Amino acid sequence: MSEEPTPDPEQTVVAFQPKVALKASEKKWGLDVLRLGWCLLPSLLFRAQRKLNITPLQMAVLLQLLEHWWEADRAPYPSKETIAHRLDMSPRQVQRHIAALEAAGYVRRRERKAVHRGQLSNYYDFDGLVAALQRIAPEVAAAYAESRERNRAAAGRGLRRASTPVGGTRASGV
């Protein structure tokens, strides 16, 4: 009889528990809403919008693009027309916002063509956005910890909480 080796705790993978996450989300949104789909986005994207210099309309377009990114290794390809319809914009406006996000390095467009049919909607790559969020994460985490510590200290002295936004300081723009 052979003994199986004990797994290294650092190499053990903890399985994501979608049922638990779905149950919590069901309480907030309702099952009928979630059955139509849902999207996982890091809170840092929202908290650091100003730091990343993403305008509200660029953010709306970016969120529409990200809503189609279901798998890390499979680039989404929603059409500008679909996004335009959802946001009540023209396809040209959507194209300009995507171009601005591309110029900032957050989105990269790649052509998608069909044999004998010509140009299809573009593929969209978010490596630049992911890298930007990873780059600022330590700074935001430090600002958040500092803000929490300030609030704890103020609460300990019976003072009201500081009016610093969650996740950062006003001076840092986060």
KALIN-V740089 format. One record per residue. N is the residue number from 1. PHI is phi in radians with two decimals (999 if undefined). Layout:
N_PHI ; N_PHI
//
This chain:
1_999 ; 2_-1.69 ; 3_-1.60 ; 4_-1.41 ; 5_-1.17 ; 6_-1.27 ; 7_-1.20 ; 8_-1.21 ; 9_-1.02 ; 10_-1.29 ; 11_-1.77 ; 12_-1.28 ; 13_-1.72 ; 14_-1.61 ; 15_-1.21 ; 16_-1.15 ; 17_-1.88 ; 18_-1.08 ; 19_-1.12 ; 20_-1.16 ; 21_-1.10 ; 22_-1.15 ; 23_-1.05 ; 24_-1.12 ; 25_-1.21 ; 26_-1.04 ; 27_-1.09 ; 28_-1.39 ; 29_-1.82 ; 30_1.65 ; 31_-1.13 ; 32_-1.05 ; 33_-1.25 ; 34_-1.21 ; 35_-1.09 ; 36_-1.48 ; 37_1.99 ; 38_-2.64 ; 39_-2.36 ; 40_-1.75 ; 41_-2.30 ; 42_-1.27 ; 43_-1.04 ; 44_-0.99 ; 45_-1.02 ; 46_-1.31 ; 47_-1.19 ; 48_-1.82 ; 49_-0.95 ; 50_-1.18 ; 51_-1.06 ; 52_-1.44 ; 53_1.01 ; 54_-1.78 ; 55_-1.23 ; 56_-1.00 ; 57_-1.25 ; 58_-1.10 ; 59_-1.10 ; 60_-1.06 ; 61_-1.16 ; 62_-1.05 ; 63_-1.10 ; 64_-1.14 ; 65_-1.15 ; 66_-1.15 ; 67_-1.06 ; 68_-1.66 ; 69_-1.60 ; 70_-1.62 ; 71_-2.26 ; 72_-1.01 ; 73_-1.72 ; 74_-2.30 ; 75_-1.20 ; 76_-1.35 ; 77_-2.55 ; 78_-1.18 ; 79_-1.42 ; 80_-1.08 ; 81_-1.14 ; 82_-1.09 ; 83_-1.12 ; 84_-1.04 ; 85_-1.09 ; 86_-1.10 ; 87_-1.74 ; 88_0.97 ; 89_-2.21 ; 90_-1.50 ; 91_-1.00 ; 92_-1.15 ; 93_-1.10 ; 94_-1.05 ; 95_-1.05 ; 96_-1.14 ; 97_-1.16 ; 98_-1.13 ; 99_-1.08 ; 100_-1.17 ; 101_-1.14 ; 102_-1.22 ; 103_-1.10 ; 104_-1.34 ; 105_1.56 ; 106_-1.55 ; 107_-2.29 ; 108_-2.23 ; 109_-1.58 ; 110_-2.29 ; 111_-1.14 ; 112_-2.28 ; 113_-2.12 ; 114_-1.88 ; 115_-1.06 ; 116_1.16 ; 117_-2.16 ; 118_1.46 ; 119_-1.22 ; 120_-1.96 ; 121_-1.07 ; 122_-1.25 ; 123_-1.45 ; 124_-2.19 ; 125_-1.98 ; 126_-2.02 ; 127_-1.00 ; 128_-1.14 ; 129_-1.15 ; 130_-1.04 ; 131_-1.11 ; 132_-1.11 ; 133_-1.14 ; 134_-1.14 ; 135_-1.17 ; 136_-1.59 ; 137_-0.96 ; 138_-1.10 ; 139_-1.12 ; 140_-1.17 ; 141_-1.07 ; 142_-1.14 ; 143_-1.12 ; 144_-1.13 ; 145_-1.10 ; 146_-1.09 ; 147_-1.11 ; 148_-1.10 ; 149_-1.13 ; 150_-1.06 ; 151_-1.15 ; 152_-1.11 ; 153_-1.11 ; 154_-1.14 ; 155_-1.15 ; 156_-1.18 ; 157_-1.64 ; 158_1.39 ; 159_-1.61 ; 160_-1.23 ; 161_-1.14 ; 162_-1.16 ; 163_-1.60 ; 164_-1.37 ; 165_-1.09 ; 166_-1.08 ; 167_1.65 ; 168_3.00 ; 169_-1.98 ; 170_-1.08 ; 171_-1.14 ; 172_-1.42 ; 173_1.34 ; 174_-1.70
//
